[in-house]
Amino acid sequence: MRYVSKKSLKEFYEEEARRLAHQEIMYLKGDKYQLWWHRKRFYYIFSFLSGIFKKEHITTFADIGCAEGFYVKQTASIHKEVFCIGADIARTYIKKAKRNDEKRNTDYIVCDIESLPLKDNAVDLVLCSEVLEHVYNYRKSLAELCRVGKKYLLISFPGHSYLYKIISKVKPLKRIADDLIPNVGHVSEVKVNDVETFLKGKIKSIKIKIGGALPLMLYRVIPSIKLVEAIDNLFCKVLKHFGAINYATIHVMKIAKKKNV
């Protein structure tokens, strides 16, 4: 996506929120290959969330870039003792999130991820799923997540496959490849090693899960989703073995913060 002003970027997501049931499409109504991709990321996020809630005393949870509030509502329903916050830059998304959500342990705010209206270490567990690639200064956004998160950050972001990296070196082929990719507002390329470097000194540990080792268009020629999953798991192991996890298209990171940072 070409550079536009922050105002235009906000308008892009207001229009998206008016036009789409975004999270419903991702997890319930896409074609079987898109559903597999999004649900694989959801499984990683949910497994990390479940593990944290089992081992840690969590009283506050925030989903930054919550869209219709899928993770907020899920978390608030399962963990009724936890106060849950949903935040998004698009007011239309927040209106959708509030709709039919009468839980007493939830609240929603309209804000910019680069300037969160929350105090330092205000939230025990902060989730930011598929957001950093949608902002121009993702490092500033990451710094804000780290500032407000007290115990854990859980972030996910997509990447470009190795095949795309090869194709993108040839401009005519890159244009063709980019034309095949829907315009979903991606303006930054986030890399695992950049995130690790940026947060160095502030974190105690990082765990990473990856998926989508090959482009989805290649998986579409395989008739069985079970076979897609088996092949993807194999290729993800290959990427890990060669230290090439940046070439996966799904990255989910569980980041434990140091105390008093």
VEXVEX-557166 format. One record per residue (C-alpha): x, y, z; residue in three letters. Coordinates in Angstrom, 2 decimals. Each point is the difference from the previous one (the first is absolute). Layout:
% VEXVEX-557166
<site c1="X" c2="Y" c3="Z" code="ALA"/>
...
***
This chain:
% VEXVEX-557166
<site c1="0.00" c2="0.00" c3="0.00" code="MET"/>
<site c1="1.38" c2="3.40" c3="-0.98" code="ARG"/>
<site c1="0.68" c2="2.59" c3="2.70" code="TYR"/>
<site c1="-3.02" c2="2.02" c3="1.09" code="VAL"/>
<site c1="-0.59" c2="2.30" c3="2.94" code="SER"/>
<site c1="-1.02" c2="-1.38" c3="3.39" code="LYS"/>
<site c1="-3.41" c2="1.59" c3="-0.51" code="LYS"/>
<site c1="-0.45" c2="-1.88" c3="-3.27" code="SER"/>
<site c1="1.18" c2="-3.20" c3="1.64" code="LEU"/>
<site c1="-2.60" c2="0.44" c3="2.75" code="LYS"/>
<site c1="-2.67" c2="0.58" c3="-2.64" code="GLU"/>
<site c1="1.10" c2="-3.21" c3="-1.72" code="PHE"/>
<site c1="-0.85" c2="-1.99" c3="3.15" code="TYR"/>
<site c1="-3.23" c2="1.88" c3="0.64" code="GLU"/>
<site c1="-1.09" c2="-0.99" c3="-3.49" code="GLU"/>
<site c1="1.18" c2="-3.58" c3="0.54" code="GLU"/>
<site c1="-2.00" c2="-0.16" c3="3.24" code="ALA"/>
<site c1="-3.14" c2="1.26" c3="-1.76" code="ARG"/>
<site c1="0.43" c2="-2.42" c3="-2.90" code="ARG"/>
<site c1="1.16" c2="-3.25" c3="1.62" code="LEU"/>
<site c1="-0.71" c2="-2.32" c3="2.88" code="ALA"/>
<site c1="3.77" c2="-0.29" c3="0.23" code="HIS"/>
<site c1="0.58" c2="-2.59" c3="2.74" code="GLN"/>
<site c1="-3.08" c2="-1.99" c3="-0.98" code="GLU"/>
<site c1="1.45" c2="-0.41" c3="-3.50" code="ILE"/>
<site c1="3.41" c2="-0.99" c3="1.39" code="MET"/>
<site c1="-1.19" c2="-2.70" c3="2.37" code="TYR"/>
<site c1="-3.41" c2="-1.11" c3="-1.29" code="LEU"/>
<site c1="-0.81" c2="0.92" c3="-3.60" code="LYS"/>
<site c1="3.14" c2="-0.01" c3="-2.16" code="GLY"/>
<site c1="0.83" c2="-2.76" c3="-2.46" code="ASP"/>
<site c1="1.53" c2="-3.10" c3="1.57" code="LYS"/>
<site c1="3.59" c2="1.04" c3="-0.71" code="TYR"/>
<site c1="-0.41" c2="3.49" c3="1.44" code="GLN"/>
<site c1="-1.79" c2="-1.50" c3="3.00" code="LEU"/>
<site c1="2.88" c2="-2.45" c3="0.51" code="TRP"/>
<site c1="2.56" c2="2.87" c3="-0.06" code="TRP"/>
<site c1="-1.91" c2="2.27" c3="2.39" code="HIS"/>
<site c1="-1.04" c2="-2.81" c3="2.31" code="ARG"/>
<site c1="3.59" c2="-1.21" c3="0.26" code="LYS"/>
<site c1="0.99" c2="3.45" c3="1.26" code="ARG"/>
<site c1="-3.02" c2="0.02" c3="2.34" code="PHE"/>
<site c1="1.01" c2="-3.40" c3="1.40" code="TYR"/>
<site c1="3.50" c2="1.30" c3="0.77" code="TYR"/>
<site c1="-1.35" c2="3.14" c3="1.66" code="ILE"/>
<site c1="-2.61" c2="-1.89" c3="1.99" code="PHE"/>
<site c1="2.52" c2="-2.61" c3="1.18" code="SER"/>
<site c1="2.34" c2="2.75" c3="1.20" code="PHE"/>
<site c1="-2.87" c2="1.81" c3="1.73" code="LEU"/>
<site c1="-1.18" c2="-3.21" c3="1.69" code="SER"/>
<site c1="3.50" c2="-0.77" c3="1.24" code="GLY"/>
<site c1="0.47" c2="3.48" c3="1.44" code="ILE"/>
<site c1="-3.36" c2="-0.01" c3="1.79" code="PHE"/>
<site c1="0.74" c2="-3.42" c3="1.49" code="LYS"/>
<site c1="3.43" c2="0.93" c3="1.35" code="LYS"/>
<site c1="-0.32" c2="3.71" c3="0.84" code="GLU"/>
<site c1="-2.30" c2="2.18" c3="2.06" code="HIS"/>
<site c1="-1.49" c2="2.23" c3="-2.68" code="ILE"/>
<site c1="-2.54" c2="2.67" c3="0.97" code="THR"/>
<site c1="0.08" c2="2.23" c3="-3.08" code="THR"/>
<site c1="0.08" c2="-0.79" c3="-3.72" code="PHE"/>
<site c1="0.06" c2="2.31" c3="-3.02" code="ALA"/>
<site c1="-0.33" c2="-0.70" c3="-3.71" code="ASP"/>
<site c1="1.55" c2="2.89" c3="-1.93" code="ILE"/>
<site c1="-1.47" c2="0.08" c3="-3.50" code="GLY"/>
<site c1="-3.00" c2="-2.02" c3="1.13" code="CYS"/>
<site c1="-2.24" c2="0.57" c3="-3.07" code="ALA"/>
<site c1="-3.40" c2="-1.52" c3="0.93" code="GLU"/>
<site c1="1.36" c2="-1.15" c3="3.35" code="GLY"/>
<site c1="0.28" c2="-3.74" c3="-0.65" code="PHE"/>
<site c1="2.84" c2="-0.65" c3="2.48" code="TYR"/>
<site c1="-1.41" c2="2.40" c3="2.60" code="VAL"/>
<site c1="-3.35" c2="-1.78" c3="0.04" code="LYS"/>
<site c1="1.60" c2="-3.44" c3="0.04" code="GLN"/>
<site c1="2.30" c2="0.90" c3="2.88" code="THR"/>
<site c1="-2.71" c2="1.79" c3="2.00" code="ALA"/>
<site c1="-2.33" c2="-3.00" c3="-0.35" code="SER"/>
<site c1="2.59" c2="-2.55" c3="1.13" code="ILE"/>
<site c1="1.69" c2="2.12" c3="2.70" code="HIS"/>
<site c1="-2.78" c2="1.97" c3="1.67" code="LYS"/>
<site c1="2.35" c2="1.27" c3="2.70" code="GLU"/>
<site c1="2.20" c2="1.75" c3="-2.57" code="VAL"/>
<site c1="-0.71" c2="3.56" c3="-1.14" code="PHE"/>
<site c1="0.31" c2="0.11" c3="-3.79" code="CYS"/>
<site c1="0.65" c2="3.01" c3="-2.24" code="ILE"/>
<site c1="-0.41" c2="0.23" c3="-3.75" code="GLY"/>
<site c1="1.67" c2="2.85" c3="-1.90" code="ALA"/>
<site c1="-0.12" c2="0.91" c3="-3.68" code="ASP"/>
<site c1="0.69" c2="3.04" c3="-2.17" code="ILE"/>
<site c1="-3.31" c2="-0.41" c3="-1.85" code="ALA"/>
<site c1="-3.04" c2="1.26" c3="1.88" code="ARG"/>
<site c1="-2.23" c2="-2.19" c3="-2.17" code="THR"/>
<site c1="1.83" c2="-3.12" c3="1.17" code="TYR"/>
<site c1="-0.41" c2="1.06" c3="3.62" code="ILE"/>
<site c1="-3.73" c2="0.56" c3="-0.52" code="LYS"/>
<site c1="-0.22" c2="-3.53" c3="-1.43" code="LYS"/>
<site c1="1.99" c2="-1.39" c3="2.93" code="ALA"/>
<site c1="-2.31" c2="1.61" c3="2.53" code="LYS"/>
<site c1="-3.09" c2="-1.31" c3="-1.76" code="ARG"/>
<site c1="-1.53" c2="-2.96" c3="1.84" code="ASN"/>
<site c1="2.82" c2="0.05" c3="2.57" code="ASP"/>
<site c1="-1.61" c2="0.55" c3="3.37" code="GLU"/>
<site c1="2.77" c2="-1.54" c3="2.09" code="LYS"/>
<site c1="0.87" c2="2.04" c3="3.06" code="ARG"/>
<site c1="3.71" c2="-0.82" c3="-0.28" code="ASN"/>
<site c1="0.58" c2="1.61" c3="-3.44" code="THR"/>
<site c1="0.62" c2="3.49" c3="-1.30" code="ASP"/>
<site c1="0.91" c2="1.40" c3="-3.42" code="TYR"/>
<site c1="1.95" c2="3.08" c3="-1.05" code="ILE"/>
<site c1="0.76" c2="1.76" c3="-3.28" code="VAL"/>
<site c1="3.71" c2="0.86" c3="-0.19" code="CYS"/>
<site c1="3.20" c2="-0.10" c3="-2.03" code="ASP"/>
<site c1="2.43" c2="-2.81" c3="0.83" code="ILE"/>
<site c1="2.88" c2="2.50" c3="-0.18" code="GLU"/>
<site c1="-1.51" c2="1.95" c3="2.93" code="SER"/>
<site c1="-1.96" c2="-2.27" c3="2.31" code="LEU"/>
<site c1="-2.06" c2="1.76" c3="2.74" code="PRO"/>
<site c1="1.20" c2="-2.43" c3="2.65" code="LEU"/>
<site c1="2.48" c2="0.38" c3="2.85" code="LYS"/>
<site c1="3.37" c2="-1.76" c3="0.12" code="ASP"/>
<site c1="-0.37" c2="-3.70" c3="0.91" code="ASN"/>
<site c1="-3.77" c2="0.43" c3="0.13" code="ALA"/>
<site c1="-0.89" c2="-3.36" c3="-1.55" code="VAL"/>
<site c1="1.25" c2="-3.43" c3="1.06" code="ASP"/>
<site c1="-0.40" c2="-1.58" c3="-3.44" code="LEU"/>
<site c1="-0.06" c2="1.90" c3="-3.31" code="VAL"/>
<site c1="-1.00" c2="-1.62" c3="-3.29" code="LEU"/>
<site c1="0.71" c2="1.65" c3="-3.36" code="CYS"/>
<site c1="-0.95" c2="-2.29" c3="-2.86" code="SER"/>
<site c1="0.58" c2="0.93" c3="-3.67" code="GLU"/>
<site c1="0.38" c2="3.72" c3="0.72" code="VAL"/>
<site c1="3.68" c2="0.99" c3="-0.15" code="LEU"/>
<site c1="0.15" c2="-0.56" c3="-3.77" code="GLU"/>
<site c1="-2.82" c2="2.55" c3="-0.34" code="HIS"/>
<site c1="1.92" c2="2.94" c3="1.51" code="VAL"/>
<site c1="2.92" c2="1.94" c3="-1.48" code="TYR"/>
<site c1="2.01" c2="0.24" c3="3.21" code="ASN"/>
<site c1="-0.43" c2="-3.48" c3="1.43" code="TYR"/>
<site c1="2.96" c2="0.46" c3="2.34" code="ARG"/>
<site c1="-1.71" c2="2.93" c3="1.68" code="LYS"/>
<site c1="-3.13" c2="-2.12" c3="0.27" code="SER"/>
<site c1="2.02" c2="-2.86" c3="1.46" code="LEU"/>
<site c1="1.50" c2="2.39" c3="2.55" code="ALA"/>
<site c1="-3.52" c2="1.03" c3="1.06" code="GLU"/>
<site c1="-1.06" c2="-3.63" c3="0.40" code="LEU"/>
<site c1="3.07" c2="-0.63" c3="2.13" code="CYS"/>
<site c1="-0.68" c2="3.14" c3="2.06" code="ARG"/>
<site c1="-3.57" c2="-0.91" c3="0.96" code="VAL"/>
<site c1="0.54" c2="-3.77" c3="0.27" code="GLY"/>
<site c1="1.05" c2="-1.11" c3="3.48" code="LYS"/>
<site c1="0.62" c2="-3.74" c3="-0.27" code="LYS"/>
<site c1="-0.54" c2="-1.29" c3="-3.54" code="TYR"/>
<site c1="-0.27" c2="1.18" c3="-3.58" code="LEU"/>
<site c1="-1.54" c2="-2.33" c3="-2.55" code="LEU"/>
<site c1="0.45" c2="1.21" c3="-3.56" code="ILE"/>
<site c1="-0.62" c2="-1.49" c3="-3.42" code="SER"/>
<site c1="0.87" c2="1.26" c3="-3.46" code="PHE"/>
<site c1="0.30" c2="-1.43" c3="-3.52" code="PRO"/>
<site c1="3.13" c2="-0.34" c3="-2.08" code="GLY"/>
<site c1="0.97" c2="-0.61" c3="-3.60" code="HIS"/>
<site c1="0.94" c2="-3.51" c3="-1.08" code="SER"/>
<site c1="3.41" c2="-0.88" c3="-1.41" code="TYR"/>
<site c1="-1.61" c2="-0.45" c3="-3.41" code="LEU"/>
<site c1="-1.39" c2="3.55" c3="0.11" code="TYR"/>
<site c1="3.43" c2="1.32" c3="1.00" code="LYS"/>
<site c1="1.52" c2="-1.62" c3="-3.09" code="ILE"/>
<site c1="-2.74" c2="1.27" c3="-2.32" code="ILE"/>
<site c1="0.17" c2="3.52" c3="1.44" code="SER"/>
<site c1="3.60" c2="0.37" c3="-1.21" code="LYS"/>
<site c1="-1.36" c2="0.18" c3="-3.56" code="VAL"/>
<site c1="-2.14" c2="3.13" c3="-0.30" code="LYS"/>
<site c1="-2.46" c2="-1.24" c3="-2.67" code="PRO"/>
<site c1="-0.59" c2="-3.21" c3="1.97" code="LEU"/>
<site c1="-0.35" c2="1.96" c3="3.24" code="LYS"/>
<site c1="-2.72" c2="2.17" c3="-1.56" code="ARG"/>
<site c1="-1.88" c2="-3.13" c3="-1.07" code="ILE"/>
<site c1="0.37" c2="-1.57" c3="3.46" code="ALA"/>
<site c1="-1.13" c2="3.22" c3="1.73" code="ASP"/>
<site c1="-3.04" c2="0.20" c3="-2.28" code="ASP"/>
<site c1="-1.01" c2="-3.49" c3="1.15" code="LEU"/>
<site c1="0.15" c2="1.05" c3="3.66" code="ILE"/>
<site c1="-3.16" c2="1.84" c3="1.18" code="PRO"/>
<site c1="0.43" c2="3.53" c3="1.32" code="ASN"/>
<site c1="-0.51" c2="-0.52" c3="3.72" code="VAL"/>
<site c1="1.85" c2="3.08" c3="1.22" code="GLY"/>
<site c1="3.48" c2="-1.45" c3="0.60" code="HIS"/>
<site c1="2.52" c2="2.84" c3="0.08" code="VAL"/>
<site c1="2.92" c2="-1.49" c3="1.99" code="SER"/>
<site c1="1.95" c2="-3.25" c3="-0.08" code="GLU"/>
<site c1="0.55" c2="-1.24" c3="3.54" code="VAL"/>
<site c1="2.83" c2="-2.46" c3="0.66" code="LYS"/>
<site c1="0.52" c2="-2.26" c3="2.99" code="VAL"/>
<site c1="3.66" c2="0.92" c3="0.47" code="ASN"/>
<site c1="-0.82" c2="3.73" c3="-0.16" code="ASP"/>
<site c1="-2.61" c2="-0.44" c3="2.75" code="VAL"/>
<site c1="2.49" c2="-1.93" c3="2.13" code="GLU"/>
<site c1="2.70" c2="2.63" c3="-0.52" code="THR"/>
<site c1="-2.35" c2="2.89" c3="0.73" code="PHE"/>
<site c1="-1.18" c2="-1.56" c3="3.27" code="LEU"/>
<site c1="3.45" c2="-1.10" c3="1.16" code="LYS"/>
<site c1="0.56" c2="0.79" c3="3.67" code="GLY"/>
<site c1="-3.73" c2="0.31" c3="0.72" code="LYS"/>
<site c1="-1.03" c2="-3.61" c3="-0.23" code="ILE"/>
<site c1="0.60" c2="-3.18" c3="1.98" code="LYS"/>
<site c1="-0.86" c2="-2.53" c3="-2.69" code="SER"/>
<site c1="-1.55" c2="-0.47" c3="-3.43" code="ILE"/>
<site c1="-1.78" c2="-3.02" c3="-1.45" code="LYS"/>
<site c1="-0.90" c2="-0.10" c3="-3.68" code="ILE"/>
<site c1="-2.43" c2="-2.11" c3="-2.02" code="LYS"/>
<site c1="-0.02" c2="0.16" c3="-3.80" code="ILE"/>
<site c1="-2.24" c2="-1.25" c3="-2.80" code="GLY"/>
<site c1="-0.70" c2="0.54" c3="-3.66" code="GLY"/>
<site c1="3.45" c2="-1.00" c3="-1.24" code="ALA"/>
<site c1="-1.18" c2="0.04" c3="-3.62" code="LEU"/>
<site c1="-2.26" c2="2.52" c3="-1.77" code="PRO"/>
<site c1="-3.71" c2="-0.73" c3="0.37" code="LEU"/>
<site c1="-0.38" c2="-0.11" c3="-3.78" code="MET"/>
<site c1="2.22" c2="-3.11" c3="-0.08" code="LEU"/>
<site c1="-1.98" c2="-1.71" c3="2.75" code="TYR"/>
<site c1="-3.19" c2="0.56" c3="-2.00" code="ARG"/>
<site c1="1.00" c2="-2.73" c3="-2.48" code="VAL"/>
<site c1="-0.07" c2="-2.57" c3="2.85" code="ILE"/>
<site c1="-3.55" c2="-1.36" c3="0.42" code="PRO"/>
<site c1="0.33" c2="-1.11" c3="3.63" code="SER"/>
<site c1="0.42" c2="2.52" c3="2.85" code="ILE"/>
<site c1="1.48" c2="-2.78" c3="2.14" code="LYS"/>
<site c1="2.70" c2="-0.47" c3="-2.64" code="LEU"/>
<site c1="0.52" c2="3.79" c3="-0.15" code="VAL"/>
<site c1="0.53" c2="0.00" c3="3.77" code="GLU"/>
<site c1="2.47" c2="-2.90" c3="-0.16" code="ALA"/>
<site c1="2.01" c2="1.60" c3="-2.82" code="ILE"/>
<site c1="0.00" c2="3.38" c3="1.73" code="ASP"/>
<site c1="1.21" c2="-1.46" c3="3.28" code="ASN"/>
<site c1="2.83" c2="-1.73" c3="-1.86" code="LEU"/>
<site c1="1.10" c2="3.16" c3="-1.82" code="PHE"/>
<site c1="-0.25" c2="2.05" c3="3.21" code="CYS"/>
<site c1="2.45" c2="-2.45" c3="1.62" code="LYS"/>
<site c1="2.33" c2="0.56" c3="-2.95" code="VAL"/>
<site c1="-0.21" c2="3.79" c3="0.44" code="LEU"/>
<site c1="0.76" c2="-0.35" c3="3.72" code="LYS"/>
<site c1="2.93" c2="-2.34" c3="-0.69" code="HIS"/>
<site c1="1.60" c2="2.51" c3="-2.35" code="PHE"/>
<site c1="-0.80" c2="3.03" c3="2.18" code="GLY"/>
<site c1="-2.32" c2="1.40" c3="-2.66" code="ALA"/>
<site c1="-3.20" c2="0.54" c3="1.95" code="ILE"/>
<site c1="-0.40" c2="3.48" c3="-1.47" code="ASN"/>
<site c1="-1.08" c2="-1.75" c3="-3.21" code="TYR"/>
<site c1="-3.10" c2="-1.48" c3="1.63" code="ALA"/>
<site c1="-3.25" c2="1.87" c3="-0.62" code="THR"/>
<site c1="-1.31" c2="-0.48" c3="3.56" code="ILE"/>
<site c1="1.97" c2="1.18" c3="3.04" code="HIS"/>
<site c1="-1.35" c2="-0.05" c3="3.56" code="VAL"/>
<site c1="2.30" c2="1.17" c3="2.81" code="MET"/>
<site c1="-0.54" c2="-0.38" c3="3.74" code="LYS"/>
<site c1="2.19" c2="2.57" c3="1.74" code="ILE"/>
<site c1="0.54" c2="-0.04" c3="3.77" code="ALA"/>
<site c1="1.10" c2="3.39" c3="1.31" code="LYS"/>
<site c1="2.61" c2="0.60" c3="2.65" code="LYS"/>
<site c1="-1.38" c2="1.39" c3="3.23" code="LYS"/>
<site c1="0.14" c2="3.75" c3="0.60" code="ASN"/>
<site c1="0.74" c2="0.82" c3="-3.67" code="VAL"/>
***
